[in-house]
């Protein structure tokens, strides 16, 4: 036993520098059994600590080298955004893992690209979610939650006081003075007891009322904090995304790594402010971009490129299929006459309204968002379009734009992000994003929660490239990850315009002021909603639809109630006759126009006559009052000047002949 003890001690002494008290030694420097047990226990503890330390160091080595990267540039598409990050990295010899953290949890890992220059090899790139990273919590949110807890604690104290007062009132009620039939009645004591009870109960009720009032005040404050926290938190995730890059290097070196990836919870759409002083002045158009994102990472003072590309749209060319005709099929010629849709959006899980929901006209750049009450309105182009409703954390919904009011409940999303591994990226990008078509480049203004219109316009230099057009703006731009709209004016243009009033009385007798702009294509406008200002007053919203190929862009500037139009069916001149195997129906319409303005106006009136698509149906235009006729569509156009306080009458008469045994609706 002595040799064994001495070997163990010497080993431990030489490696751990253990020093024992003199009192532990006995005889000629020998160790007792108790001393051995004590020393053995200490060895076990030190061995366990050494193993744990080694495991911690190994675990830390497995985690890889933490790298802080910075967002340098963002290209925002109509739907989605491409983010470019850079970081200067010290690469160690051998095989190592670089961990780029605090990235968007919603990145599209299939779009992830990593590049760097140097004498080393990128072996693999892997993305994973990090639910343990608490550093990304917003300080403002933490402070608000602390204030929220203080209010709840105060409410709890007040509710406890209510319980105490209620118990006291119950106790007083149970201790009422009761006198039997044979008991002597001490009126004085009874009066004193009742007075005391009445006074005390009154005081308790007053205190309860004060407490209830205080609880109401606290509830109001708590609701404010709840809304503020919900506004900051909506769309955000406590998880972040890590990108793990495994590299192999023969020597130590430094290199700049560039990471590119796409996030879907971002986008932009154009809007316009259209101003006209009067019908003799040019049109002023302010071109604005509305950018929003809920990617989970803030974009601070960076270069932003707004692109008209849309990576979500397939890049494959369409193929025509045969168009087979058959009997029993007919074209009705019906066209969607709805020009605006409004409604409210709410969550189906709790019924609460959803502010900040994105509403887009599918396949266009036309968009809108819901306000703080979950309400929206959006201008609709012709052609029976589809509306797409999207909101982070909820399922995307589509609705046909065929009614004027669409109220919609969105369902919470059940989809989860999966971990995907992409292997074999080299020092250059392997592919480019699909849909990278003409872009508008912007380095906008300081961000704000409200729409920002600069008092001094930012200098804009349009640059036309082979495949795109860019607007270079000098300043950096910031967009927080809060889902709110951040607007910036990216261009302001004065265009010569010709003004004309327009009415289609068959559809509506409202008279619209329109402006015709020529050579508008050189300004690279996109389809979008427009705020209309005429003679210094906001008059409503309209739509700039740039899908047409014509050189003239027609803008609607709202209605003018000082021009009155009526369309009346002259019943005494309407006929329905039968001749042999045919029927004849005659319609006679009278259109009257009155100019109540103090100046003459140029007016375009449009109506139509029926068009036959069957040889058995004949249409005879008997009176069109000198209108210009489009024989293919049946459209009639009257274009004339109308002086102040003048009237004009237009007669429209036509006859339709068709087989007696058939039914035809003649309007």
LOTORBA-322233 format. One record per residue: residue in three letters; x negated, y, z of N, C-alpha, C in turn. Coordinates in pm, whole numbers, plus 50000, padded with zeros to 5 digits. Layout:
LOTORBA-322233
ALAXYZXYZXYZ
...
END
This chain:
LOTORBA-322233
UNK499174987950000500005000050000499155012450000
UNK497965011350063497125023350071496645027549934
UNK496195018149856495695021749722496795027549635
UNK497955021349650499095026349571499435040549609
UNK499455043449735499775057049780498715066849734
UNK497495062849743496415072049706496435074949556
UNK496755064849473496825066949326497955076349292
UNK499115074149353500285082649327500005096949370
UNK499455098649482499175112049533498165119149447
UNK497095111749416496085118149334496635122649200
UNK497485114349143498065117949013498945130149026
UNK499765129849131500665141149150499885153549190
UNK498855151649269498085163249314497345169649198
UNK496805161249113496035166849002496915174048902
UNK498185169848885499055175848783499995186448841
UNK500435184148965501415193349021500855201949133
UNK499595199749171498945207449278499765207249405
UNK500185195049446500975193749568500085195049690
UNK500515202249792499775204049916500645199150031
UNK500175189950106500945184450216500465190350348
UNK501325192450448500915197050581500055186550650
UNK499185191450737498265182350807499025172450891
UNK500145176350949500925167451036501415154950969
UNK501345154250838501805142350768500725131650761
UNK499485135050794498375125550785498265117850917
UNK497935104650912497755096451032496555087251013
UNK495915083651122494755074851116493655081251036
UNK492975072450958491835077150877492325082350743
UNK493195091950747493675098150623494645089550545
UNK495315080050611496255071350542497675077150547
UNK498495073350447499895077850442500805067550507
UNK501755072250585502735063150643503805059950541
UNK504665050050571505765046550480506765057950467
UNK507025065150578507945076550571507405087250479
UNK506075089050491505455099050403505575094850258
UNK505445082250231505565077350093506975079550040
UNK507975076650124509355078750080509625093350049
UNK509075102250137509265116550112508615120649982
UNK507415115649961506675119249840507365113449716
UNK507925101649731508625095149619509855103149578
UNK510595108049677511785116049647511405128949576
UNK510315135149622509875147449556509445144749414
UNK508825133549390508415129949254509625128249162
UNK510655121449216511865119449137512525132649100
UNK512565141749199513175154749172512395162449067
UNK511055162249082510235169448984510315163048847
UNK510405149748844510545142848715511855146648647
UNK512935146848728514245150748673514215164948619
UNK513605174148696513505188148652512715189248524
UNK511615181248515510795181548393511575176648273
UNK512375166048292513185160648181514225170748136
UNK514875177048233515885186948198515265198748124
UNK514075202948171513395213948103513045210147960
UNK512565197947945512205193247810513435192747720
UNK514575187547775515815186847697516295200647659
UNK516175210347752516595224047721515745230047611
UNK514415227347620513525232547516513815225947382
UNK514095212847385514415205847260515725210947202
UNK516715213147293517995218347247517845232047184
UNK517025240447247516785253847193516105253047058
UNK515175243147046514505241446917515505237046810
UNK516475228346851517475223746755518375235146711
UNK518645244646802519505255846766518885264246655
UNK517605264346643516955271846537516615285946579
UNK515935292646489515495306446514516615316146484
UNK517035323746586518115333446568517635345246483
UNK518395348446379518045359346288519175369546287
UNK518835382246306519825393146297519775398946155
UNK520885398046086520975403545951521895415645949
UNK521815423445844522595435745833523315436245699
UNK524575440545703525325442245578524755454245503
UNK524345452045380523775462645298524755467745193
UNK525575458845140526465462645030527675453645032
UNK528825459244993530065451544982530725454944849
UNK531075444744773531875446544652533295442044683
UNK534215451344687535605448344721536395446344593
UNK536965434544577537815431444463539265435044496
UNK540135434044397541555436144423542055426244528
UNK541455414544532541775404644634540485397444672
UNK539945400944788538695395144832537545405044824
UNK536385400844878535205409444877533965400844880
UNK532925405644814531625399044821530715407444909
UNK530125400945011529275407745109527825403945085
UNK526955413845088525515411645075524835415645205
UNK524115406145265523365408545388521885406245362
UNK521045413245436519605411245425518995410445565
UNK517835403745574517105402745700515645399545669
UNK514725405745743513305402745734513005391645833
UNK512475380245782512325368145862510865363945865
UNK510395360045985509075353846000509245338845994
UNK508705332745889508855318345866507655311145926
UNK507915300946008506855293246072506405281745983
UNK505185276846002504735265245924505585252945956
UNK505735244145855506515232145873507975234345837
UNK508815225345886510255226145861510945232645979
UNK511725243045953512415250246060513795254446014
UNK514635257946110516015262146082516185276646123
UNK516685284546031516975298646055518475300246074
UNK518885306646182520315308146212520695322846196
UNK521465325746092521985339146068523385339646128
UNK523535347346236524795347146311525635359546294
UNK526795359346365527735370646370528265374346232
UNK528585364246152529175366646020530665363646024
UNK531335366445913532775364845905533165350145920
UNK534145347046008534615333246019535435329045898
UNK535845338645816536685335645700535925335345570
UNK534605333345573533845333145448534205320845366
UNK534165322545234534355311545142532995304845125
UNK532805293245188531485287045189531045282445051
UNK532015280344960531625276444824530945288044751
UNK531145300144798530525311744734529215315844799
UNK528835308844907527655312744983526385310644901
UNK525565321044893524285320344822523205326544909
UNK522055319944915520915324844992519705325444900
UNK518995336444902517805337744820516715344744899
UNK515465341544867514315347644931513095344944845
UNK512085353444856510865351644780509715347644870
UNK508845338644822507695334444901507335320044873
UNK506175315844928505675302244908506315292745008
UNK507605290744995508315281245078509545276545003
UNK510205266245056511355260144989512565260745081
UNK513715264845025514985264145098515555250245076
UNK515605242345183516055228445171517575227245171
UNK518245234945255519695233945263520275246345327
UNK521555248445301522305259645360523595253945417
UNK523875257245542525045251645610525775262645684
UNK527095262245679527915272045752528675264945862
UNK528735271345980529505265746090530135277046169
UNK531245273746235531925283446321531305283246460
UNK531205294846520530645296346654531715302046745
UNK532305293446830533365297746920532825302347055
UNK531505300947076530915304347205530285318047208
UNK530255324747096529595337747090530525348547143
UNK530245353347261531075363547323530555377647298
UNK529375378647236528775391847217529575400447121
UNK530365393947035531105401546935532395407746989
UNK532715404947115533915411047171533785426147174
UNK534855432747136534825447247132534955452847274
UNK534075462247306534095468347438535435475147464
UNK535955481447361537245488247377538325478347417
UNK538305466447358539305456347390539165451547533
UNK537925449647578537685445247716538165455847814
UNK537885468547786538335479347874539855479947880
UNK540495478447765541965478747762542555467247842
UNK541965455447830542455444047906542265446048056
UNK541185452748096540995455748238542065465348288
UNK542375475648208543445484948246544785477748251
UNK544985468748158546225460948155546375452648283
UNK545295446448329545335438548451545645447348572
UNK545075459348578545335468348690546825471848696
UNK547425474248582548855477548580549675465548627
UNK549315453548581550055441648623549915439548774
UNK548715442248829548525441048974549415450849049
UNK549495463149000550375473149062551835468749055
UNK552235463048942553605458248928553875446849025
UNK552875438349045553045427249140553265432549281
UNK552495442849321552665448949453554065454749468
UNK554525461749366555865467849372556955457049379
UNK556785446249305557765435449311557775428849448
UNK556605427849511556545422449648557285431749746
UNK557145444849727557865454349811559365452749795
UNK559815450549672561245448249648561725436049726
UNK560915425449725561305413249798561405415949948
UNK560455423650001560475426950145561725434950181
UNK562035445150099563235453250125564495444850117
UNK564515435550020565705427250004565885417950123
UNK564765412550173564845403850291565325411650413
UNK564865424050429565305432350542566795435250531
UNK567265438350409568695441050390569525428650421
UNK569015416850382569735404350411569805401750561
UNK568685404450629568645402550774569625411850845
UNK569705424250803570665433550863572085428850841
UNK572355423050723573705418250696574095406550783
UNK573115398150816573405386450899573565389951046
UNK573075401451089573125405451230574175416151255
UNK575305415151187576395424451211577055421551347
UNK577655432051409578325430551538579705424651516
UNK579935413151575581225406451560581875405251698
UNK583125409051711583825408751839585025399551829
UNK585165390251926586295381151926587555387651981
UNK588655379851979589925385452023589905388252175
UNK589235379652252589235380952398588045388752451
UNK587145392552364585945399652410586245414452424
UNK585595420252524585775434652541584995442152435
UNK585535452752385584945460452275584285472852330
UNK582965473452312582205485352351582085494052226
UNK582985503652216583085511852094581805519552071
UNK581195524552178579985532552164578845524252105
UNK578645512152165577575503652113577855499351969
UNK579145496451941579495492551803579195503651705
UNK579535516151744579285527551656577785529451635
UNK577015528051745575575529651733574975519051640
UNK575465506751655574955495851571575295498151425
UNK576555502251398576955504651260576205516451200
UNK575995526851279575245538551228573815534551193
UNK573215526651282571845522151256571785513751128
UNK572755504451118572775495850999572985503850872
UNK573895513350876574175521550758572945529850719
UNK572315536050819571135544450791569995536050734
UNK569805524250796568685515950751568925510350611
UNK570165505950584570475500850451570355511850345
UNK570785523850382570655535150288569205537850256
UNK568375537650361566935540050340566325528950253
UNK566775516450278566255505250199566635506850051
UNK567905510650026568355512449888567565523449818
UNK567285534249890566485545049832565085540249796
UNK564495532649889563155527449863563165517749745
UNK564205509549737564305500249624564425507849492
UNK565175518849496565325526749374563985533049333
UNK563245537949432561925543849404560995533349344
UNK561025521449405560165510649355560565506649213
UNK561865505549187562325502049052561895512548950
UNK561975525348991561525535948900560035534648871
UNK559265531448975557825529748955557535517648865
UNK558305507048881558125495248795558445498648649
UNK559495506748627559835510848491558695518848428
UNK558105527948507556975535748456555795526648421
UNK555515517148510554415507848486554695499048364
UNK555965494948349556325486948232556085494548102
UNK556455507448103556225515747984554735516647953
UNK553915518848058552465519448038551925506047988
UNK552445495148046551985481948006552305479147859
UNK553475483247813553845481247673552915488847579
UNK552495500847622551545508547541550225500947527
UNK549735495647640548485488047634548655475247552
UNK549825468647567550075456547488550015459547339
UNK550655470547298550665474147157549265477747108
UNK548525485247193547175489147153546265477047140
UNK546355467747235545545455647229545935447247108
UNK547245446147083547695438346966547215444746838
UNK547215458246834546775465246713545295462946687
UNK544495462846796543055460646779542755445946750
UNK543525437046816543205422846808543765416046685
UNK544805421646624545465414346515544475411846402
UNK544485399646360543605395846252542195392646293
UNK541825395846418540465393046460540375379146521
UNK539215373446520538995360246576537825360746672
UNK537935353546783536805352946875535655345146816
UNK535965336446719534915328746653534155337446555
UNK532905334246539532115340246433531565328946347
UNK530845332646245530315322746153528805323346155
UNK528165311846163526715310746153526345304246021
UNK525275308945962524725302645842523355297145880
UNK523195283945870521965277245907521185274045779
UNK520015279945768519165278045650517935270145693
UNK517765258445636516595250145665515525252745559
UNK514325256445605513235259845513512015251345546
UNK511165249645446509915242445461508795251145407
UNK507785253645493506685262345453505355256145498
UNK504305257945416502985252845451502225262245542
UNK502645274945545501945284745628502925294845684
UNK502465302345781503305312945839503345324845743
UNK504535330545726504695341845635505945349545670
UNK506115361045608507325369245622508005370545487
UNK509335370645489510095371945365511445378445395
UNK511955385545298513285391545309514315381845252
UNK515255377645336516325368545294517555376745257
UNK518205372845150519445379145106520555368645105
UNK521655371645173522805362745177523995369545109
UNK524635362345018525835367044951526955357044974
UNK528135362045007529285353245023530565361345005
UNK531645354144981532955360244956533865357945076
UNK534585368345115535655367245214536975370545146
UNK538035364045190539335365945124540205376345192
UNK539945379045319540795388445394540315402745374
UNK540285406745249539875420345214540455423545077
UNK540465436345043540965440244911541195455144904
UNK541605459544788541915473644769542965474844659
UNK543625486144660544545489444550544545504544531
UNK544825509044409544795523444381546125530144410
UNK546065542644451547235551344457546835564944401
UNK547845572944369547595585844304548425596644371
UNK547885608544375548645620644406548745628744277
UNK549965630644231550195637944106550855651244139
UNK550185662144101550685675544132550875683444005
UNK552015690543999552295699643888552905712343945
UNK552325723743912552845736543961554175739843895
UNK554245737943765555455740543689555305733643554
UNK556305735243467556285728243339555345734843239
UNK554685745343278553725751943190552275749743232
UNK552065742043339550715739943393550255725743366
UNK548945723443369548435709843352548755701243474
UNK548645688143457548855678543565547535676243637
UNK547585676643771546415673443852546635659643915
UNK545685650543891545795636843942544625633944034
UNK544925630744158543905626144253543945610944257
UNK542815604844224542685590344213542115585244346
UNK542865576644417542455572144549542365556944555
UNK541455552344639541315538044667541725535544811
UNK542545525344832542975521344965542325507944998
UNK541365508345090540555496545123540945491545261
UNK541085478545275541355472545405540655459045412
UNK540325454945534539695441945550539885436845691
UNK540005423745704540085416845832539155404645827
UNK537945407245783536985396345765536365391745896
UNK536485399746001535865396346128534545403246151
UNK534075411246055532845418746071533065432846017
UNK532575442746090532735456746050531705460445944
UNK532135468645849531225474045748530905488445789
UNK529675490945828529305503945882528265510645794
UNK528635522445742527715531145666526955523245559
UNK527715517445469527125509045365527595513445228
UNK526935508345126527355510644988528485501244954
UNK529595506844909530755498544873531035500044725
UNK531275488944659531675488744519533105483744511
UNK533985491844454535365487644431535455482244290
UNK535825469744277535845463044148537265459244109
UNK537565460643981538875456343931538925441443909
UNK537845434443939537835419943927538665413544036
UNK539075401144010539875393544106539415379044103
UNK538525374844195538005361144192539065350544211
UNK540255354244262541295344244284542015340344157
UNK541805347944049542455344743922541535335643842
UNK542095325543781541305315943704540595322843589
UNK539355318843567538575324443458538765317043326
UNK539575306443327539795298743204540725305943108
UNK540425304742979541265311242877542575303642861
UNK543685310542830544975303742815545065296242683
UNK545925286242680546175278542559547665279442525
UNK547975281542394549355282242348549925268242329
UNK551165266342370551885253842347552955256242242
UNK553385246042170554435247842068555705253442129
UNK556365262342056557605268542099558745262142021
UNK559365251742082560405244342013561765250642038
UNK562575252041933563935257241941564935245941932
UNK566085247841996567135237941990568475244742001
UNK569525238141956570875243741964571325244342110
UNK572225253842136572745255342271571935264342358
UNK570845269942303569995279142380570105292942318
UNK570225302842401570345316542351569595325942443
UNK569145336842388568435347142465569405358042504
UNK569505360742632570485370642678569975384842664
UNK568645386442662568085399942649568155407942777
UNK568425401242891568535408543017567155412843064
UNK567055424943113565805430543162566025435543304
UNK565065433243389565155437643527565195452943532
UNK566275458243588566435472843595566025478343730
UNK565555469943822565125474543954563775481343942
UNK563665493344000562415500943994561745502144130
UNK562455499044240561865499944374562485489444464
UNK561645483344546562105473444644561615477744782
UNK562475476444881562125479745018562585468545110
UNK562135469045234562535458845330561685459445455
UNK561735448645533560975447545658560385433545667
UNK559215432445731558525419745746558365416845895
UNK558625404245934558495400346074557945386146081
UNK557485382346200556995368846221558115359546261
UNK558155347646202559235338246233559055331946371
UNK557835332446425557595326046555558145334046671
UNK558085347446661558545355746773559525366746731
UNK559745368146601560685378246553560165392346557
UNK558905394346593558345407846602557925412646464
UNK558065425846444557695431646316556185430746297
UNK555755430346171554335428946139553855441346063
UNK553115450146129552535461546057551275457245982
UNK551035463545867549815460845792549895449045698
UNK551105443645673551255432845576550995438245436
UNK550225430845357549915434945220550995429845126
UNK551555439045046552545435444944551965439044809
UNK551845429544720551275431844587552245427044479
UNK552235434144367552925429244247551975419444180
UNK552365406944172551475396344126550915399243987
UNK549605397643976548935399643848548655414043813
UNK548905423443908548655437643882547855443443998
UNK547505456143985546825463144095547795471144180
UNK549105469644159550115477044233550285470844371
UNK550175478944476550265473644610550835483544709
UNK551185478544826551675486644937551455478745065
UNK551645485145181551525478445310552675482645400
UNK553005474145497554075477445590553565487645693
UNK554495495845742554135506045841554205500045982
UNK554115508746084554085503946222555385497146262
UNK556465499646189557735493146218557975481246128
UNK556955477146053557075465645965557835468145837
UNK558115480945806558895484245686557975487745570
UNK558505486045449557725489045329558655493145215
UNK558075499445116558745501744988557665501444881
UNK557995496144765557015494744658557705496844524
UNK557035504044436557545506444301557325493944216
UNK558295490644132558285478244056558245481143906
UNK557295475243834557295476743688558345467843623
UNK558615470243497559575462143424558995448343397
UNK559895438843364559425425643323559605414743426
UNK560545416243521560815405943622559555401143694
UNK558865410043765557615406043832557885398143960
UNK556795393544021556835386144147556055393844252
UNK556605394444374555915400944486555205390344570
UNK553975393744612553185384844696552995391644831
UNK553395384844939553285390045075552195382145147
UNK551165389045196550075382145264549685389745391
UNK549325381945493548925387645623548065377245692
UNK546945381545747546015372145807546675364945924
UNK546485351745928547085343546032548465338545996
UNK548985342345878550325338245835550255332745693
UNK551225324145660551295318445527551685329245424
UNK551025329045310551365338245202552685334045138
UNK553545343845111554845341245052554995348944921
UNK555775343244828556085349844702557595350844686
UNK558045362044632559455364144607559645371044472
UNK560665366744399560995373344273561555387344303
UNK561115397244225561545411144247562855413544173
UNK563925407144221565215407944152566335413944237
UNK565995418644357566965425644442566285437944500
UNK567065447744541566505460344588565995459744731
UNK566465450144810566025448844949565575434444973
UNK564335432945020563815419745056563265420645198
UNK563985414645292563495413045429562925398945440
UNK561765397745500561065384845492560435381345625
UNK560545368645663559855363445780558655355245736
UNK557485358245790556275350845757555995340445865
UNK555615328445819555315317545912553835317645950
UNK553525315146078552105314246118551395303446039
UNK550145306046005549375296545925548855285246013
UNK548855273245958548325261546029547025256745971
UNK546525263645870545285259445806544085262445895
UNK543095253845891541875255445970540675256245877
UNK539665263545922538415264145847537585251645875
UNK537085245745770536265233845784534805237145759
UNK533945228945819532515230945799532115224445668
UNK531415231945584530995227145453529495229145441
UNK528795219345383527365220145363527075221745215
UNK526235231645182525815233845045524305232145039
UNK523825223544952522415219844950521745224744824
UNK520465229044840519605231044725519615244644663
UNK519655255444740519545268844685518085272744672
UNK517735278444561516365282744537516195297444567
UNK515195303444506514885317444534515685327144450
UNK516515322044358517355330644276518795326044288
UNK519735335244259521155331544260521415320944154
UNK522225310944190522515300244097523685303544005
UNK524585312444050525745315543968526275329244007
UNK527125334743925527745347643954529225345643980
UNK529825355244044531245354344075532085355243949
UNK533135347043945534065348343833534905360843852
UNK535415366043743536275377843750535525390643770
UNK534205390943750533445403443766533585411743641
UNK534715419043633535045427143518534915441743557
UNK535355451443472535055465543499535215469543645
UNK534265476743699534225480643838534285495643855
UNK534665499543974534575513444013533685513844136
UNK532575520444130531645520644243531915533044328
UNK531895530844458532175541744550531265540644670
UNK530755551644715530055552244844530755563044924
UNK531945560344969532955570045009532655579645120
UNK533595580945210533555591045316533585584145451
UNK533375592245557533505586845692534915581745712
UNK535045570045774536345563745786537175570245895
UNK538485568145883539425573345982540665564745979
UNK541465565246084542675557346084543725563545993
UNK543615575845958544575582445871543965583945733
UNK544835586945637544355589445502543505601945502
UNK542335601045440541395612145442541325618445304
UNK541565631345297541385638845174540335649445200
UNK539175648645135538095658145165538435672045118
UNK538035682045197538255695945158537285699945047
UNK536085693845047535125696044940535005682944862
UNK535425682444736535395669844662533985664244653
UNK533895651244666532625644444651532235644244503
UNK530955646344477530495646544338530615632544278
UNK531245631744163531485618944097530805619043960
UNK530015608843933529325607643805529755594543739
UNK530695595143645531115582843576529975577243491
UNK529795564243497528785557343418529485546043344
UNK529425546143211530065535843130529015525943082
UNK529135513443127528225502843086528855494442976
UNK528155483742939528665475242831529985468542870
UNK530075463942994531255456343035532015462643150
UNK531575473943200532295479943312532085494943314
UNK532875501243397532775515643421532645517843571
UNK531705526343609531445528943750531585543743780
UNK532075546443901532105559943955531145560244073
UNK530015566844057529015567344163529285579244255
UNK529485576444384529755586744484528655585844590
UNK528205597344638526925598144709526935592544851
UNK528025593544924527975591145068528205576545105
UNK527655571845219527985558345268529405557945321
UNK529905546045342531305544245376531425533445484
UNK532405534745574532625525045682534055520145678
UNK534225506945692535565500945699535555490845813
UNK536205493745926536285483946035537145471945997
UNK536965461246070537735449046045539025449346127
UNK539905458946095541155460446171542405459446084
UNK542235457045954543385455545867544075468345829
UNK543585479645878544215492345845543715497445710
UNK544515506045649544165511545519543245523645537
UNK542115523345470541175534545470541105539945327
UNK541575552245312541705557945178540625568345154
UNK540175568945030539185578944990539485583044847
UNK539325595844822539535600944687538295598244604
UNK538435590744498537285587144415537245594944284
UNK538215603244262538195611344141539395620644136
UNK539195632444080540295641944062540195647743921
UNK541305647343850541295651043709542445660443679
UNK542205670043593543235678943541543475675343395
UNK544715671643363545045666943229546115675943170
UNK545925679543044546965686842972548165677742952
UNK549345683242973550555675142965551645682742891
UNK552485675042823553705680642766554875675342849
UNK555755684442888556845680942979558145679542901
UNK558945670042946560255667942885561185661442986
UNK562455665342980563465659043064564025646942991
UNK564385636743071564845624143011566065618943087
UNK567005613043014568165606743075568615595142988
UNK568995584143053569615572642987570955570443055
UNK571985577643014573255577843090573965564443100
UNK573635554943010574265541843022573805534943150
UNK572545537643192571975531643313572185540743433
UNK571865553743417571995563443526572145577243466
UNK572965585443528573145599143480572145608843543
UNK571225603843627570175612343682569215616443572
UNK568815629243573567895634443472566505635443535
UNK565525629243469564165628643520563255637943441
UNK562395644943516561345652643452560175643343424
UNK559705642943301558595634243263557455642543207
UNK556265636943217555075643243161554375633143072
UNK553985637442954553275628842860551795633042856
UNK550915623542890549485626042894548815618742779
UNK547995625742704547275619642593545815617142634
UNK545185607642567543785604142592543525600242737
UNK544495593942799544365590042939543445578042958
UNK543185570442852542385558242865540955561042913
UNK540425572742884539045575642921538855577443071
UNK539945578343147539835580143293539885566943369
UNK540075555743300540025542443362540995540943479
UNK542215546143461543235544343563543675529843569
UNK544145525643688544765512643707546225514843745
UNK547045504543727548445505643766548555507343917
UNK549395516543959549565518844102550645529044131
UNK551015529944258552025539444300551465553644299
UNK552365563244278551955577244273552875585544360
UNK552275594144444553035604144519553195616544432
UNK554425621244419554735632044326554925645244402
UNK554235655544355554385668944411554675678444295
UNK555795685344303556175694744197556555707944261
UNK555945718544211556155732044264555855732444413
UNK554805725044456554345725344594555145716944691
UNK556085708844642556965700944728556855686244692
UNK556795677744794556815663344771558215659444727
UNK558295652744610559615649544554559875634644546
UNK558925626444587559155612044585557965604344530
UNK558225591744496557185582944444557555578244304
UNK556515575244229556695569844096555635559044074
UNK555515554343952554585543643920553795547143796
UNK552475546043806551625546843688551415532643638
UNK551945529743522551815516343464550875517143345
UNK549685512043362548645513143258548565500743171
UNK549575491943179549525479843098549815482442951
UNK550405493942921550715497042781549445500442705
UNK549465498042574548305500842489548435514142416
UNK549515521542440549725534142369548735544642417
UNK548485554542332547565565242366548195575542459
UNK549515575042473550225584642558550735577642682
UNK550425583542797550895578142924552065586642972
UNK553195580042998554395586943042554515585943194
UNK554625597543257554785598143402556165603643435
UNK556795597443533558075602543581557835610943705
UNK558295623443702558055632943812559275635243899
UNK560245626343892561405627643978562605633743907
UNK563725634543980564985639143922565185654143942
UNK566015659843855566375673943864567895674843861
UNK568495678943973569955679343986570565691343913
UNK569745700143858570275711843789570615709043643
UNK570385696843599570835692743466571845681543487
UNK573075683843446574185674643475574565667243347
UNK574665653943357575015645643242576155636343282
UNK577135634943193578225625343212578355616743086
UNK578835604443105579095595242992580465589143014
UNK581405592242926582815588742947583335580642828
UNK584045569842859584685561842755586005568342715
UNK586145571742587587375577942536588405566942510
UNK589235564242610590135552742602591175554142491
UNK591605566742464592625568542362592085565442222
UNK590765564942209590165561942079589585547742073
UNK589745540242184589235526542188590295517242132
UNK589895508242043590845499541974590405485041986
UNK591405476141980591155461741967592175456441866
UNK591695451841753592565447641644592195433541600
UNK593195426641539592985413341483593335413541336
UNK592415408541252592635407541109592265393441064
UNK593305385441035593055371840990592335363841096
UNK591165359141062590385350741154589395358741238
UNK589435372041229588465380441300589145390141396
UNK588365394541492588765405241583587845417041562
UNK588385429141587587585441241582587785449341710
UNK586685453041772586755461341891585945474041868
UNK586555485441904585905498441886585655504942021
UNK584455510542036584125518142156583715532242115
UNK584255541942192583965555942164583525562542295
UNK582235566342301581675572442422581385587142397
UNK581645595242499581335609442492580295612642599
UNK579135617742555578055621742646578005636942649
UNK578115642742769578085657242786576895661142873
UNK576205671842832575025676642904575225691442937
UNK574935695243062575045709043106573725713243171
UNK573105724043120571865729343176572185740743272
UNK572035738443402572295748643502571025755943546
UNK569915752743485568655759343521568605773343458
UNK567685781143506567545794943457566635795943336
UNK566085784643292565225784643174565625773243081
UNK565295774142955565615763342861564805750842892
UNK565325739342853564655726542878564645718342750
UNK563605710242739563535700342632564055687242687
UNK565055681342623565745669642678565745658242577
UNK565415646442627565505634242549566615625642609
UNK567645622642528568755614242570568645601042495
UNK568715590042571568655576842509569895568842545
UNK570435561942445571555552842464571335541342366
UNK572365533442345572185522142254573505517342198
UNK573395510642084574505503342025574165488442033
UNK575165479742036574875465342043574115460641920
UNK573335450241937572585443941828573035429541815
UNK573405425541696573885411941672572715402541648
UNK572795390741711571835380141685572515368041623
UNK573715370341572574485359641508575155365441384
UNK575045358341274575595363441147577115364841152
UNK577775357741246579235358641257579665371241329
UNK578705378441390579025390741463578445402441385
UNK579315412241355578875424141280579075436641365
UNK578095445541359578165458141433578105469641334
UNK579065478841344579135490441256578975503141339
UNK577875510641315577675523341384578475534241311
UNK579595537741367580495547041299580135561741326
UNK579595564741445579215578541475578095578341579
UNK576935584041541575815584541635575295598841650
UNK575995608541599575695622941619574255626441584
UNK573765620841476572435624341428571295618441507
UNK571545607841582570485601841664569485594241577
UNK568285592541629567285583941567567545569641612
UNK567725560441515568135546841546566975537141525
UNK566745528741626565825517441612566675505241583
UNK566675500741456567555489941414567255476841486
UNK566015474741528565655462141591566215461141732
UNK566195472041808566645471741947567995478441968
UNK568465486141869569715493541885569575506241966
UNK568345510241999568145522142080568415534741998
UNK569125544142061569435557142000568725568142079
UNK568145577742008567415588642073567875602042019
UNK568225611042112568545624942077567525633842146
UNK566835641842073565795650542126566125664942087
UNK566355673542186566785687142153566425696742265
UNK566415709642236566255720342335567635724942379
UNK567775727442509569045731942563568795744542645
UNK569395755442600569195768242667569885768542803
UNK569505778342884570075779843016571585781643008
UNK572315774243091573775774643104574505769442981
UNK573795763142887574445757842767574945743642791
UNK575955739842708576485726242706576175719642572
UNK576125706442573576005698942448576795686142462
UNK577525682642353578315670342351577775661042244
UNK577665648342280577185638042188578245627142180
UNK578625623542057579625613142039578945600441989
UNK579305589342051578755576342013579925566741992
UNK580065562141865581185553441831580675541741746
UNK581095529641784580695517841708581815507541714
UNK581785498341616582805487941606582125474341594
UNK582675464441663582135450941662583195441441608
UNK582805433641506583715423741447583145409841473
UNK584025400641518583565387141550584745377441533
UNK584505364141523585575354341502586595354641615
UNK587865352641576588965353641672588875342841780
UNK588345331141744588285320141839587045320641929
UNK586275331441922585085333142004585305344642103
UNK584495344742208584575355442308583275363242307
UNK583375376342291582215385142291582525396842385
UNK581595399642475581765410942567581185423342500
UNK582035433142475581625445542410581665456642514
UNK580535463242535580465474042634580595487542566
END
